[in-house]
Amino acid sequence: MKFFKILVIALSGAITSCTIDKTDYEAEIGSQVPEYYEFKEAVSLTSGNYKISIEALNGTFYKGYNELHLKVSNTQNNQSVSASEVTFLPILNTSSSCPHKYNVSYDATNKYFAGYAVFTSESASLNSWKLYISFKADNQKYEINKDISVEKQSNKNLNMTTFTGKDNEQYVIALISPQKPKVAENPLIAGIYKYNKPTSPAGTFPDPTQFSYSEVSGYTLKLDPRMPEPSMGNHSSPNNQDLTQQNDGLYHGVVNYTMTGNWTLNLILMNQNGLILKGTVVPTDFTPGVEGVKSELYIDTLF
């Protein structure tokens, strides 16, 4: 009898230890997927008579990809200013950055400077983000900085991942679209970025050459979407298309979601020479009752 009790306790502990790290799929079912389409001011920075307003979706910086609009105005009359040489540099804890567009370009049609940032972590007590902005107005250069808050991205369709490739380079993949997929073949857009390792010692802080990222060119992101929860058997779907780079610098493909729920985008990243930098082939076995195997490179989604 004593042996039986010990066996029950041991089995109970084993079950707990085996399941504690598993995804709680049931808790995710029915969760709301937020959608944001309106750009609002997320932060403003002022220097002298000039103000830079930075707009983001929902007026919030989120972990992951953020499209940004920068507007320069005169604080005396609130009129737009014809600024030039506008730069944008986000820095985490004074020591690292994230994919971003340093030299933002002016969109004459919409009258703002267009940029982006792929924040790789949320703000926390040990994670402090600061923006360093510079611009030129009336033949004078202005440099300003300000602490910002980066919030959790609650929409899993906009998830991201960071990793070191087999080439020992640091990469970031961020989902950009769709915000809210449909049960259909969905255009899938992602940004793929690489950290540019500095080739010279750091200059005056913040030296942009120490925090530089670039969009990778000519890569392929192979796609195999699966429903990994045990009840779904890790099944896939037809008519998916791998992601390749288009003229906007982003990577475009197609993901076919055959039903709502938890999906895993299993990925394999290949460079322009066909070398696999990260990712593994997922078994084709149908495994009802067992949580599905994932690629070593993947991003989870939910809708």
Salt bridges, closest charged atoms under 4 A:
GLU28 OE2 - LYS156 NZ 3.24
GLU35 OE1 - LYS180 NZ 3.98
GLU41 OE1 - LYS51 NZ 3.64
GLU55 OE2 - LYS71 NZ 3.28
GLU67 OE2 - HIS69 NE2 3.19
GLU143 OE2 - LYS141 NZ 3.67
ASP147 OD1 - LYS130 NZ 3.84
ASP224 OD1 - ARG226 NE 2.90
ASP242 OD2 - LYS222 NZ 3.14
ASP248 OD2 - HIS252 NE2 2.95
GLU291 OE1 - LYS22 NZ 3.84
ASP300 OD1 - LYS294 NZ 3.08
